[in-house]
Amino acid sequence: MSLTSMAAMDGNRLRAREALAASVRGGFERAGYEPVSAPALQPADIFLDMSGEDIRRRMYVFADPAGDELCLRPELTIPVCRLYLEAGGGAKKLCSIGPVYRFQQKGSAKLREFTQAGLECLGAMDAEAADAEVMALACAALAEAGLKTYDIEMGDLALFDALVDALDLPPGWRARLKRHFWRPDYFRELLDRLAAGDAGEDGGERQALISALAGLDETQAKDVIEDVLKLAGIAPVGGRTVEEVAERLIEQAELAASGVPKAAATLISDFLAVSGAPKDCIAEIKKLAKAADISLDAAIARFERRMELAAKSGVDLSRAHFATGFGRNMAYYTGLVFEFRVPALGPDAMICGGGRYDDLLSALGSEKPVPAVGCAVGIERLLAAVAREKGQ
């Protein structure tokens, strides 16, 4: 192939990508979402603190000549939320489009720079209606692009939080399980330790330290552990940080002080095994709650209303698969999470993802909580999915 034909092919691809991106954003704008443009350069610490582990290890982080640590934005939600706060907040609907950047291993077929078209519904008080609207707009964007075949994977972190709050667990364990839900491997380790009642070894200095930690909050306990390690000249081993050592010892102190009913750990495991059609899953969750004599009624009612509104807004729930253990790779999600997927694309199957993130704006500096939900469409992946359906 000549350079001229290659340039023409690249030009066609470029025009197709730009046309699709404009179409997706145009749909968002027609729905009342105001376009904004966020800088590609962002403070690195915000993303390191609030993104998921998968995103953190793939960020491009560097220091500028003034010594400030910056990153190339790995996604659009946090940059748009920062713009929202700078503009004074309030109830706003914003959309954006632009490149994002994530490191990929050498030889990976995944792109290091790719285009996202995102929307953020910020400050809307009717959370379920906003959730349904965002999902419906994602569906409309795929339909407008010409995509006919895709699956919807979804979960609801609020249901899990409601379950944990209803159980007889030490407060630290409640917070810990919620905080690490999106880290499936580490979360499973936590659940296994909880089920085993792993309070550490009996006797000795280790048990004395665990006893001394009982009753301290996490900050105080971490300070004590760091001081003990320094005084003893001991460095954490096995790749663990002081914070990780502290968290494990705090877990053991809480278990030793209060104990945990085995039934609680079993119920969590049974809850996380629920998956299938959304309606069937809710029926199963109701059965589990009734058998355990706990109430999840408020969280279930919100989920059912969200699904009803989504269906009325045009979301085809026959495509949807719900799983109580489904989470996304961003640490800031607090409720509904969803992904639109085309399995035939393999590692690039996820073409749109989003969810509710009610705590993010407070973490970014908002003086009062801001309910928020959004999603982002991967333009190159959507283009590939449409082309594949057309046999191109």
Stockholm file with secondary structure:
# STOCKHOLM 1.0

chainA/1-392         MSLTSMAAMDGNRLRAREALAASVRGGFERAGYEPVSAPALQPADIFLDMSGEDIRRRMYVFADPAGDELCLRPELTIPVCRLYLEAGGGAKKLCSIGPVYRFQQKGSAKLREFTQAGLECLGAMDAEAADAEVMALACAALAEAGLKTYDIEMGDLALFDALVDALDLPPGWRARLKRHFWRPDYFRELLDRLAAGDAGEDGGERQALISALAGLDETQAKDVIEDVLKLAGIAPVGGRTVEEVAERLIEQAELAASGVPKAAATLISDFLAVSGAPKDCIAEIKKLAKAADISLDAAIARFERRMELAAKSGVDLSRAHFATGFGRNMAYYTGLVFEFRVPALGPDAMICGGGRYDDLLSALGSEKPVPAVGCAVGIERLLAAVAREKGQ
#=GR chainA/1-392 SS CCHHHHHHHHHHHHHHHHHHHHHHHHHHHHTTCEECCCCSEEEHHHHHHHSCHHHHTTCCEEECTTSCEEEECSCSHHHHHHHHHHTTCSSEEEEEEEEEECCCCTTCSSCSEEEEEEEEEESCSCHHHHHHHHHHHHHHHHHHHTCCCCEEEEEEHHHHHHHHHHSCCCHHHHHHHHHTTTCHHHHHHHHHHHHHTCCCCSSHHHHHHHHHHTTCCHHHHHHHHHHHHHHHTCCCCTTCCHHHHHHHHHHHHHHHHHCCCHHHHHHHHHHHTCEESHHHHHHHHHHHHHHHTCCCHHHHHHHHHHHHHHHHTTCCGGGEEEETTCCCSCTTCCSEEEEEECGGGGGGCEEEEEEECTTHHHHTTCSSCCCEEEEEEEHHHHHHHHHHHTTC
#=GC SS_cons         CCHHHHHHHHHHHHHHHHHHHHHHHHHHHHTTCEECCCCSEEEHHHHHHHSCHHHHTTCCEEECTTSCEEEECSCSHHHHHHHHHHTTCSSEEEEEEEEEECCCCTTCSSCSEEEEEEEEEESCSCHHHHHHHHHHHHHHHHHHHTCCCCEEEEEEHHHHHHHHHHSCCCHHHHHHHHHTTTCHHHHHHHHHHHHHTCCCCSSHHHHHHHHHHTTCCHHHHHHHHHHHHHHHTCCCCTTCCHHHHHHHHHHHHHHHHHCCCHHHHHHHHHHHTCEESHHHHHHHHHHHHHHHTCCCHHHHHHHHHHHHHHHHTTCCGGGEEEETTCCCSCTTCCSEEEEEECGGGGGGCEEEEEEECTTHHHHTTCSSCCCEEEEEEEHHHHHHHHHHHTTC
//
